[in-house]
């Protein structure tokens, strides 16, 4: 079998990564991006940035400091019972140098784009995880850095005058109160009540919202001027392209203003917590964040401290959270003396998902030296096991999980096995053993959504009308796009892997492994008899479905080789890999359907129905490349060649959300990044395999 052709990233001057020494003195990966042509506005607006706070909250926008989607905002914290809420949607910046006035922030209005700061932008970079912009303004140089305080609902926008003549800076905040995933209604916003206390300003965007508390830091005078203004209608072009509501107006009660001289720093800070959250030196906030990020690199494997791997280590950190929106987790943690941790599946709109968390666990935590957090994540999800099922996901702002998934519980065994391989923590295995046996017994006897082992052949079947239970889970307006009811290929690969692991663990714990060995042997024999399709030279995707067997060529068959205990007979590995390589492999992941299939969709675009119709019907998923490489290495132990397969994803760190990897890509060149601009398992699997191929 020929090796997949490695496709490297574009040789482009505007995209480069190196390691530089920041102001704090620490070495952090420094990603710089600048448009080669500032007039290519669509390209500039496709490049985004992300900052997170380890509670699920975030800030995000574009390099041009122009919001292009409803999820963008300078401050999007998690509020109890509500989930993530846009609290500071916009910050208008005006700089006066002498008699000249310049605006830095941009916007799109119904009559067109307004990006005055783009022509003044000299550099955008991520020093570690913090986005930084430098502007040249009438002979003056000004730097803006944005930071969220780790573990708090607090944001700092820090401005430093680097050199040149004095300048006067005016900052006009637009407090907002809108669930980040709620489409704007375009209505005229009401006035925002304001209360002034010295240099502190308390704004009330809504009676339902906590007050947004703000203050300016700096040695210069920093007055707040109460002059209310309604913004012009703001157009969010990404939402418009997706067929969603996309026009919003915001209300500002006034602005802050101060004069800066060379070497001086001023900061605008905001919080929804206590006032004392704002009483700190802004430069110390940045320095402490850099120190924290340096410690993340110091904890990671030595091979992960430089270059693309270091960038991935930092990207991984943005997904690991304390589930602040679930008080029950905090109470359980205090009662047991343990931490509650979870994983945000993707920004901006995903919450924590069981499947994504278990698949991502090794790359996010174990490859980054965060074993304690790995154990905390496993314990957190163990706490929510119900009728033998791990939750599919936790809805935004809610404390209980949704359980319609057939594979999250099976990925739980995989995640634990990878944890034990890294730590040999037999204590956690003993602690989780009752939950593991409960999961297996519920699958053998049958549980929700008709998930059960068929007594006739020992294979795991699943499916309930109107539900999408596998990872190919698109559903719109009641239409389940890829129902895959019956005995799905990867579900049975995961089932065999799980009961094989249970037999090993039972032996280690002095338990009787016979029941698990019997289940594994029966499943393997039936699998190899039932799933081989001589017409395609690879595996069926589903057997015993409502309409019989499904011969569609999909990537799900790769797990029959890649998992710790492969269910597929060794003699059939090579033909399966050959078909996957020929039809599904791309430089940024695996296609979800063969291009030869009449239902293949080459691009993921259009309205919600069109996008969901393409979601698993060709669209490329980066996380699948990790398991493809695992399977490849079992047949071809050429690590250098396997590493070359990741170059397309390495290049993608400079596309879409800078320093992150997107959820999905189009199925045909140029493989445009789509979906969530930062996805946990995309980052986790890239980092894991990057280190495995060193």
Secondary structure, DSSP 8 states (H G I E B T S, - for coil): ------------TTEEEEEEE-TTS-EEEEEEE--S-TT-HHHHHH-EEEEE-SSS-EEEEETTS---STT-EEEEEEETTTEEEEEEEEEEEEEEETTEEEE---EEETTEEE-GGGGTEEEEEEETTEEEEEEEETTEEEEEEEEE-TTSSEEEEEEEEEESS-EEEEEEEEEEEEETTS----------EEEEETTEEEEES-TTS--EEEEEESSS--EEE---EE---EE-HHHHHTTS--EE--EE--EEEEEE-TT-EEEEEEESS-GGGG-S-HHHHHHHHHHHHHHHHHHS-GGGSSHHHHHHHHHHHTTEE--TT-HHHHHHHHHHT----EEB-EETT--BBHHHHHHHHHHHTGGGT-HHHHHHHHHHHHTT-BTTB--SEE-TT-SSEE---SSHHHHHHHHHHHHHHHH--HHHHHHHHHHHHHHHHHHHH--GGG-EE-TTT--EEB--TT---SS---EETTEETT---BEEHHHHHHHHHHHHHHHHHHHHTT---HHHHHHHHHHHHHHHHHSEETTTTEE-SEEEETTEEE----GGGGHHHHSSS--S-GGGHHHHHHHHHHHTEETTEEESS-TTSTT--S---SSHHHHHHHTTTT-EETHHHHHHHHHHHHH---HHHHHHTTHHHHHHTTSSBTTS--SEE-SSTT--EES-SEEHHHHHHHHHHHHHT-
